[in-house]
């Protein structure tokens, strides 16, 4: 299944706890869309979040975020795993 990296930019009030909660919500519903969110990274200072997911397409990955918590990514790109 394809891998996608999404990037959320300038999320106001970003905290580690808020990102963890959003990720938990993604994981609760991801199976409905055939998506598997693997990991996320964030920078509290810039309000940026990156999420790595397996999904049938980027629209499915976006749908999980939209339904789970409403924080839709600014961009989603297909990526290949490297070393």
Phi and psi restraints in degrees (range 20) as a CNS / XPLOR table:
assign (resid 1 and name C) (resid 2 and name N)
       (resid 2 and name CA) (resid 2 and name C) 1.0 -63.9 20.0 2
assign (resid 2 and name N) (resid 2 and name CA)
       (resid 2 and name C) (resid 3 and name N) 1.0 150.3 20.0 2
assign (resid 2 and name C) (resid 3 and name N)
       (resid 3 and name CA) (resid 3 and name C) 1.0 -102.0 20.0 2
assign (resid 3 and name N) (resid 3 and name CA)
       (resid 3 and name C) (resid 4 and name N) 1.0 141.2 20.0 2
assign (resid 3 and name C) (resid 4 and name N)
       (resid 4 and name CA) (resid 4 and name C) 1.0 -130.7 20.0 2
assign (resid 4 and name N) (resid 4 and name CA)
       (resid 4 and name C) (resid 5 and name N) 1.0 140.2 20.0 2
assign (resid 4 and name C) (resid 5 and name N)
       (resid 5 and name CA) (resid 5 and name C) 1.0 -113.0 20.0 2
assign (resid 5 and name N) (resid 5 and name CA)
       (resid 5 and name C) (resid 6 and name N) 1.0 125.6 20.0 2
assign (resid 5 and name C) (resid 6 and name N)
       (resid 6 and name CA) (resid 6 and name C) 1.0 -111.1 20.0 2
assign (resid 6 and name N) (resid 6 and name CA)
       (resid 6 and name C) (resid 7 and name N) 1.0 158.4 20.0 2
assign (resid 6 and name C) (resid 7 and name N)
       (resid 7 and name CA) (resid 7 and name C) 1.0 -133.8 20.0 2
assign (resid 7 and name N) (resid 7 and name CA)
       (resid 7 and name C) (resid 8 and name N) 1.0 118.3 20.0 2
assign (resid 7 and name C) (resid 8 and name N)
       (resid 8 and name CA) (resid 8 and name C) 1.0 -102.3 20.0 2
assign (resid 8 and name N) (resid 8 and name CA)
       (resid 8 and name C) (resid 9 and name N) 1.0 127.2 20.0 2
assign (resid 8 and name C) (resid 9 and name N)
       (resid 9 and name CA) (resid 9 and name C) 1.0 -112.9 20.0 2
assign (resid 9 and name N) (resid 9 and name CA)
       (resid 9 and name C) (resid 10 and name N) 1.0 139.0 20.0 2
assign (resid 9 and name C) (resid 10 and name N)
       (resid 10 and name CA) (resid 10 and name C) 1.0 61.5 20.0 2
assign (resid 10 and name N) (resid 10 and name CA)
       (resid 10 and name C) (resid 11 and name N) 1.0 43.8 20.0 2
assign (resid 10 and name C) (resid 11 and name N)
       (resid 11 and name CA) (resid 11 and name C) 1.0 -76.9 20.0 2
assign (resid 11 and name N) (resid 11 and name CA)
       (resid 11 and name C) (resid 12 and name N) 1.0 114.6 20.0 2
assign (resid 11 and name C) (resid 12 and name N)
       (resid 12 and name CA) (resid 12 and name C) 1.0 -70.9 20.0 2
assign (resid 12 and name N) (resid 12 and name CA)
       (resid 12 and name C) (resid 13 and name N) 1.0 141.1 20.0 2
assign (resid 12 and name C) (resid 13 and name N)
       (resid 13 and name CA) (resid 13 and name C) 1.0 70.6 20.0 2
assign (resid 13 and name N) (resid 13 and name CA)
       (resid 13 and name C) (resid 14 and name N) 1.0 23.1 20.0 2
assign (resid 13 and name C) (resid 14 and name N)
       (resid 14 and name CA) (resid 14 and name C) 1.0 -64.5 20.0 2
assign (resid 14 and name N) (resid 14 and name CA)
       (resid 14 and name C) (resid 15 and name N) 1.0 130.6 20.0 2
assign (resid 14 and name C) (resid 15 and name N)
       (resid 15 and name CA) (resid 15 and name C) 1.0 -135.3 20.0 2
assign (resid 15 and name N) (resid 15 and name CA)
       (resid 15 and name C) (resid 16 and name N) 1.0 161.0 20.0 2
assign (resid 15 and name C) (resid 16 and name N)
       (resid 16 and name CA) (resid 16 and name C) 1.0 -59.7 20.0 2
assign (resid 16 and name N) (resid 16 and name CA)
       (resid 16 and name C) (resid 17 and name N) 1.0 -40.0 20.0 2
assign (resid 16 and name C) (resid 17 and name N)
       (resid 17 and name CA) (resid 17 and name C) 1.0 -65.1 20.0 2
assign (resid 17 and name N) (resid 17 and name CA)
       (resid 17 and name C) (resid 18 and name N) 1.0 -41.7 20.0 2
assign (resid 17 and name C) (resid 18 and name N)
       (resid 18 and name CA) (resid 18 and name C) 1.0 -65.2 20.0 2
assign (resid 18 and name N) (resid 18 and name CA)
       (resid 18 and name C) (resid 19 and name N) 1.0 -39.7 20.0 2
assign (resid 18 and name C) (resid 19 and name N)
       (resid 19 and name CA) (resid 19 and name C) 1.0 -67.2 20.0 2
assign (resid 19 and name N) (resid 19 and name CA)
       (resid 19 and name C) (resid 20 and name N) 1.0 -42.9 20.0 2
assign (resid 19 and name C) (resid 20 and name N)
       (resid 20 and name CA) (resid 20 and name C) 1.0 -61.1 20.0 2
assign (resid 20 and name N) (resid 20 and name CA)
       (resid 20 and name C) (resid 21 and name N) 1.0 -40.1 20.0 2
assign (resid 20 and name C) (resid 21 and name N)
       (resid 21 and name CA) (resid 21 and name C) 1.0 -66.7 20.0 2
assign (resid 21 and name N) (resid 21 and name CA)
       (resid 21 and name C) (resid 22 and name N) 1.0 -42.0 20.0 2
assign (resid 21 and name C) (resid 22 and name N)
       (resid 22 and name CA) (resid 22 and name C) 1.0 -62.8 20.0 2
assign (resid 22 and name N) (resid 22 and name CA)
       (resid 22 and name C) (resid 23 and name N) 1.0 -42.1 20.0 2
assign (resid 22 and name C) (resid 23 and name N)
       (resid 23 and name CA) (resid 23 and name C) 1.0 -63.1 20.0 2
assign (resid 23 and name N) (resid 23 and name CA)
       (resid 23 and name C) (resid 24 and name N) 1.0 -41.6 20.0 2
assign (resid 23 and name C) (resid 24 and name N)
       (resid 24 and name CA) (resid 24 and name C) 1.0 -59.1 20.0 2
assign (resid 24 and name N) (resid 24 and name CA)
       (resid 24 and name C) (resid 25 and name N) 1.0 -42.5 20.0 2
assign (resid 24 and name C) (resid 25 and name N)
       (resid 25 and name CA) (resid 25 and name C) 1.0 -65.4 20.0 2
assign (resid 25 and name N) (resid 25 and name CA)
       (resid 25 and name C) (resid 26 and name N) 1.0 -39.2 20.0 2
assign (resid 25 and name C) (resid 26 and name N)
       (resid 26 and name CA) (resid 26 and name C) 1.0 -57.5 20.0 2
assign (resid 26 and name N) (resid 26 and name CA)
       (resid 26 and name C) (resid 27 and name N) 1.0 -46.5 20.0 2
assign (resid 26 and name C) (resid 27 and name N)
       (resid 27 and name CA) (resid 27 and name C) 1.0 -66.3 20.0 2
assign (resid 27 and name N) (resid 27 and name CA)
       (resid 27 and name C) (resid 28 and name N) 1.0 -27.7 20.0 2
assign (resid 27 and name C) (resid 28 and name N)
       (resid 28 and name CA) (resid 28 and name C) 1.0 -65.3 20.0 2
assign (resid 28 and name N) (resid 28 and name CA)
       (resid 28 and name C) (resid 29 and name N) 1.0 -34.0 20.0 2
assign (resid 28 and name C) (resid 29 and name N)
       (resid 29 and name CA) (resid 29 and name C) 1.0 -114.6 20.0 2
assign (resid 29 and name N) (resid 29 and name CA)
       (resid 29 and name C) (resid 30 and name N) 1.0 -4.1 20.0 2
assign (resid 29 and name C) (resid 30 and name N)
       (resid 30 and name CA) (resid 30 and name C) 1.0 -57.0 20.0 2
assign (resid 30 and name N) (resid 30 and name CA)
       (resid 30 and name C) (resid 31 and name N) 1.0 -34.2 20.0 2
assign (resid 30 and name C) (resid 31 and name N)
       (resid 31 and name CA) (resid 31 and name C) 1.0 -62.8 20.0 2
assign (resid 31 and name N) (resid 31 and name CA)
       (resid 31 and name C) (resid 32 and name N) 1.0 -28.5 20.0 2
assign (resid 31 and name C) (resid 32 and name N)
       (resid 32 and name CA) (resid 32 and name C) 1.0 -61.4 20.0 2
assign (resid 32 and name N) (resid 32 and name CA)
       (resid 32 and name C) (resid 33 and name N) 1.0 -24.2 20.0 2
assign (resid 32 and name C) (resid 33 and name N)
       (resid 33 and name CA) (resid 33 and name C) 1.0 -112.0 20.0 2
assign (resid 33 and name N) (resid 33 and name CA)
       (resid 33 and name C) (resid 34 and name N) 1.0 4.5 20.0 2
assign (resid 33 and name C) (resid 34 and name N)
       (resid 34 and name CA) (resid 34 and name C) 1.0 69.3 20.0 2
assign (resid 34 and name N) (resid 34 and name CA)
       (resid 34 and name C) (resid 35 and name N) 1.0 30.7 20.0 2
assign (resid 34 and name C) (resid 35 and name N)
       (resid 35 and name CA) (resid 35 and name C) 1.0 -112.9 20.0 2
assign (resid 35 and name N) (resid 35 and name CA)
       (resid 35 and name C) (resid 36 and name N) 1.0 148.6 20.0 2
assign (resid 35 and name C) (resid 36 and name N)
       (resid 36 and name CA) (resid 36 and name C) 1.0 -133.3 20.0 2
assign (resid 36 and name N) (resid 36 and name CA)
       (resid 36 and name C) (resid 37 and name N) 1.0 106.9 20.0 2
assign (resid 36 and name C) (resid 37 and name N)
       (resid 37 and name CA) (resid 37 and name C) 1.0 -78.7 20.0 2
assign (resid 37 and name N) (resid 37 and name CA)
       (resid 37 and name C) (resid 38 and name N) 1.0 126.1 20.0 2
assign (resid 37 and name C) (resid 38 and name N)
       (resid 38 and name CA) (resid 38 and name C) 1.0 -95.0 20.0 2
assign (resid 38 and name N) (resid 38 and name CA)
       (resid 38 and name C) (resid 39 and name N) 1.0 -56.8 20.0 2
assign (resid 38 and name C) (resid 39 and name N)
       (resid 39 and name CA) (resid 39 and name C) 1.0 -146.9 20.0 2
assign (resid 39 and name N) (resid 39 and name CA)
       (resid 39 and name C) (resid 40 and name N) 1.0 165.4 20.0 2
assign (resid 39 and name C) (resid 40 and name N)
       (resid 40 and name CA) (resid 40 and name C) 1.0 -142.8 20.0 2
assign (resid 40 and name N) (resid 40 and name CA)
       (resid 40 and name C) (resid 41 and name N) 1.0 158.2 20.0 2
assign (resid 40 and name C) (resid 41 and name N)
       (resid 41 and name CA) (resid 41 and name C) 1.0 -133.3 20.0 2
assign (resid 41 and name N) (resid 41 and name CA)
       (resid 41 and name C) (resid 42 and name N) 1.0 150.8 20.0 2
assign (resid 41 and name C) (resid 42 and name N)
       (resid 42 and name CA) (resid 42 and name C) 1.0 -149.7 20.0 2
assign (resid 42 and name N) (resid 42 and name CA)
       (resid 42 and name C) (resid 43 and name N) 1.0 158.9 20.0 2
assign (resid 42 and name C) (resid 43 and name N)
       (resid 43 and name CA) (resid 43 and name C) 1.0 -130.7 20.0 2
assign (resid 43 and name N) (resid 43 and name CA)
       (resid 43 and name C) (resid 44 and name N) 1.0 105.1 20.0 2
assign (resid 43 and name C) (resid 44 and name N)
       (resid 44 and name CA) (resid 44 and name C) 1.0 -61.3 20.0 2
assign (resid 44 and name N) (resid 44 and name CA)
       (resid 44 and name C) (resid 45 and name N) 1.0 -33.9 20.0 2
assign (resid 44 and name C) (resid 45 and name N)
       (resid 45 and name CA) (resid 45 and name C) 1.0 -65.9 20.0 2
assign (resid 45 and name N) (resid 45 and name CA)
       (resid 45 and name C) (resid 46 and name N) 1.0 -37.9 20.0 2
assign (resid 45 and name C) (resid 46 and name N)
       (resid 46 and name CA) (resid 46 and name C) 1.0 -100.1 20.0 2
assign (resid 46 and name N) (resid 46 and name CA)
       (resid 46 and name C) (resid 47 and name N) 1.0 -10.0 20.0 2
assign (resid 46 and name C) (resid 47 and name N)
       (resid 47 and name CA) (resid 47 and name C) 1.0 72.4 20.0 2
assign (resid 47 and name N) (resid 47 and name CA)
       (resid 47 and name C) (resid 48 and name N) 1.0 29.9 20.0 2
assign (resid 47 and name C) (resid 48 and name N)
       (resid 48 and name CA) (resid 48 and name C) 1.0 -107.1 20.0 2
assign (resid 48 and name N) (resid 48 and name CA)
       (resid 48 and name C) (resid 49 and name N) 1.0 145.1 20.0 2
assign (resid 48 and name C) (resid 49 and name N)
       (resid 49 and name CA) (resid 49 and name C) 1.0 -135.4 20.0 2
assign (resid 49 and name N) (resid 49 and name CA)
       (resid 49 and name C) (resid 50 and name N) 1.0 140.8 20.0 2
assign (resid 49 and name C) (resid 50 and name N)
       (resid 50 and name CA) (resid 50 and name C) 1.0 -124.1 20.0 2
assign (resid 50 and name N) (resid 50 and name CA)
       (resid 50 and name C) (resid 51 and name N) 1.0 135.9 20.0 2
assign (resid 50 and name C) (resid 51 and name N)
       (resid 51 and name CA) (resid 51 and name C) 1.0 -127.4 20.0 2
assign (resid 51 and name N) (resid 51 and name CA)
       (resid 51 and name C) (resid 52 and name N) 1.0 137.8 20.0 2
assign (resid 51 and name C) (resid 52 and name N)
       (resid 52 and name CA) (resid 52 and name C) 1.0 -110.5 20.0 2
assign (resid 52 and name N) (resid 52 and name CA)
       (resid 52 and name C) (resid 53 and name N) 1.0 127.4 20.0 2
assign (resid 52 and name C) (resid 53 and name N)
       (resid 53 and name CA) (resid 53 and name C) 1.0 -142.9 20.0 2
assign (resid 53 and name N) (resid 53 and name CA)
       (resid 53 and name C) (resid 54 and name N) 1.0 150.1 20.0 2
assign (resid 53 and name C) (resid 54 and name N)
       (resid 54 and name CA) (resid 54 and name C) 1.0 -93.9 20.0 2
assign (resid 54 and name N) (resid 54 and name CA)
       (resid 54 and name C) (resid 55 and name N) 1.0 134.0 20.0 2
assign (resid 54 and name C) (resid 55 and name N)
       (resid 55 and name CA) (resid 55 and name C) 1.0 -156.1 20.0 2
assign (resid 55 and name N) (resid 55 and name CA)
       (resid 55 and name C) (resid 56 and name N) 1.0 153.9 20.0 2
assign (resid 55 and name C) (resid 56 and name N)
       (resid 56 and name CA) (resid 56 and name C) 1.0 -63.4 20.0 2
assign (resid 56 and name N) (resid 56 and name CA)
       (resid 56 and name C) (resid 57 and name N) 1.0 -31.3 20.0 2
assign (resid 56 and name C) (resid 57 and name N)
       (resid 57 and name CA) (resid 57 and name C) 1.0 -163.3 20.0 2
assign (resid 57 and name N) (resid 57 and name CA)
       (resid 57 and name C) (resid 58 and name N) 1.0 169.3 20.0 2
assign (resid 57 and name C) (resid 58 and name N)
       (resid 58 and name CA) (resid 58 and name C) 1.0 -69.4 20.0 2
assign (resid 58 and name N) (resid 58 and name CA)
       (resid 58 and name C) (resid 59 and name N) 1.0 -25.4 20.0 2
assign (resid 58 and name C) (resid 59 and name N)
       (resid 59 and name CA) (resid 59 and name C) 1.0 -64.4 20.0 2
assign (resid 59 and name N) (resid 59 and name CA)
       (resid 59 and name C) (resid 60 and name N) 1.0 -37.0 20.0 2
assign (resid 59 and name C) (resid 60 and name N)
       (resid 60 and name CA) (resid 60 and name C) 1.0 -66.7 20.0 2
assign (resid 60 and name N) (resid 60 and name CA)
       (resid 60 and name C) (resid 61 and name N) 1.0 -42.7 20.0 2
assign (resid 60 and name C) (resid 61 and name N)
       (resid 61 and name CA) (resid 61 and name C) 1.0 -61.6 20.0 2
assign (resid 61 and name N) (resid 61 and name CA)
       (resid 61 and name C) (resid 62 and name N) 1.0 -42.0 20.0 2
assign (resid 61 and name C) (resid 62 and name N)
       (resid 62 and name CA) (resid 62 and name C) 1.0 -64.7 20.0 2
assign (resid 62 and name N) (resid 62 and name CA)
       (resid 62 and name C) (resid 63 and name N) 1.0 -39.3 20.0 2
assign (resid 62 and name C) (resid 63 and name N)
       (resid 63 and name CA) (resid 63 and name C) 1.0 -62.0 20.0 2
assign (resid 63 and name N) (resid 63 and name CA)
       (resid 63 and name C) (resid 64 and name N) 1.0 -37.5 20.0 2
assign (resid 63 and name C) (resid 64 and name N)
       (resid 64 and name CA) (resid 64 and name C) 1.0 -61.6 20.0 2
assign (resid 64 and name N) (resid 64 and name CA)
       (resid 64 and name C) (resid 65 and name N) 1.0 -49.9 20.0 2
assign (resid 64 and name C) (resid 65 and name N)
       (resid 65 and name CA) (resid 65 and name C) 1.0 -59.1 20.0 2
assign (resid 65 and name N) (resid 65 and name CA)
       (resid 65 and name C) (resid 66 and name N) 1.0 -44.4 20.0 2
assign (resid 65 and name C) (resid 66 and name N)
       (resid 66 and name CA) (resid 66 and name C) 1.0 -60.8 20.0 2
assign (resid 66 and name N) (resid 66 and name CA)
       (resid 66 and name C) (resid 67 and name N) 1.0 -47.1 20.0 2
assign (resid 66 and name C) (resid 67 and name N)
       (resid 67 and name CA) (resid 67 and name C) 1.0 -74.1 20.0 2
assign (resid 67 and name N) (resid 67 and name CA)
       (resid 67 and name C) (resid 68 and name N) 1.0 -38.9 20.0 2
assign (resid 67 and name C) (resid 68 and name N)
       (resid 68 and name CA) (resid 68 and name C) 1.0 -69.8 20.0 2
assign (resid 68 and name N) (resid 68 and name CA)
       (resid 68 and name C) (resid 69 and name N) 1.0 -41.8 20.0 2
assign (resid 68 and name C) (resid 69 and name N)
       (resid 69 and name CA) (resid 69 and name C) 1.0 -153.7 20.0 2
assign (resid 69 and name N) (resid 69 and name CA)
       (resid 69 and name C) (resid 70 and name N) 1.0 -6.8 20.0 2
assign (resid 69 and name C) (resid 70 and name N)
       (resid 70 and name CA) (resid 70 and name C) 1.0 84.3 20.0 2
assign (resid 70 and name N) (resid 70 and name CA)
       (resid 70 and name C) (resid 71 and name N) 1.0 -1.0 20.0 2
assign (resid 70 and name C) (resid 71 and name N)
       (resid 71 and name CA) (resid 71 and name C) 1.0 -88.0 20.0 2
assign (resid 71 and name N) (resid 71 and name CA)
       (resid 71 and name C) (resid 72 and name N) 1.0 82.4 20.0 2
assign (resid 71 and name C) (resid 72 and name N)
       (resid 72 and name CA) (resid 72 and name C) 1.0 -77.8 20.0 2
assign (resid 72 and name N) (resid 72 and name CA)
       (resid 72 and name C) (resid 73 and name N) 1.0 138.5 20.0 2
assign (resid 72 and name C) (resid 73 and name N)
       (resid 73 and name CA) (resid 73 and name C) 1.0 -67.5 20.0 2
assign (resid 73 and name N) (resid 73 and name CA)
       (resid 73 and name C) (resid 74 and name N) 1.0 150.7 20.0 2
assign (resid 73 and name C) (resid 74 and name N)
       (resid 74 and name CA) (resid 74 and name C) 1.0 -74.5 20.0 2
assign (resid 74 and name N) (resid 74 and name CA)
       (resid 74 and name C) (resid 75 and name N) 1.0 -31.3 20.0 2
assign (resid 74 and name C) (resid 75 and name N)
       (resid 75 and name CA) (resid 75 and name C) 1.0 -151.4 20.0 2
assign (resid 75 and name N) (resid 75 and name CA)
       (resid 75 and name C) (resid 76 and name N) 1.0 149.8 20.0 2
assign (resid 75 and name C) (resid 76 and name N)
       (resid 76 and name CA) (resid 76 and name C) 1.0 -134.7 20.0 2
assign (resid 76 and name N) (resid 76 and name CA)
       (resid 76 and name C) (resid 77 and name N) 1.0 125.7 20.0 2
assign (resid 76 and name C) (resid 77 and name N)
       (resid 77 and name CA) (resid 77 and name C) 1.0 -127.4 20.0 2
assign (resid 77 and name N) (resid 77 and name CA)
       (resid 77 and name C) (resid 78 and name N) 1.0 145.2 20.0 2
assign (resid 77 and name C) (resid 78 and name N)
       (resid 78 and name CA) (resid 78 and name C) 1.0 -76.2 20.0 2
assign (resid 78 and name N) (resid 78 and name CA)
       (resid 78 and name C) (resid 79 and name N) 1.0 136.6 20.0 2
assign (resid 78 and name C) (resid 79 and name N)
       (resid 79 and name CA) (resid 79 and name C) 1.0 -130.6 20.0 2
assign (resid 79 and name N) (resid 79 and name CA)
       (resid 79 and name C) (resid 80 and name N) 1.0 160.5 20.0 2
assign (resid 79 and name C) (resid 80 and name N)
       (resid 80 and name CA) (resid 80 and name C) 1.0 -115.4 20.0 2
assign (resid 80 and name N) (resid 80 and name CA)
       (resid 80 and name C) (resid 81 and name N) 1.0 140.8 20.0 2
assign (resid 80 and name C) (resid 81 and name N)
       (resid 81 and name CA) (resid 81 and name C) 1.0 -73.8 20.0 2
assign (resid 81 and name N) (resid 81 and name CA)
       (resid 81 and name C) (resid 82 and name N) 1.0 136.9 20.0 2
assign (resid 81 and name C) (resid 82 and name N)
       (resid 82 and name CA) (resid 82 and name C) 1.0 -116.4 20.0 2
assign (resid 82 and name N) (resid 82 and name CA)
       (resid 82 and name C) (resid 83 and name N) 1.0 -164.2 20.0 2
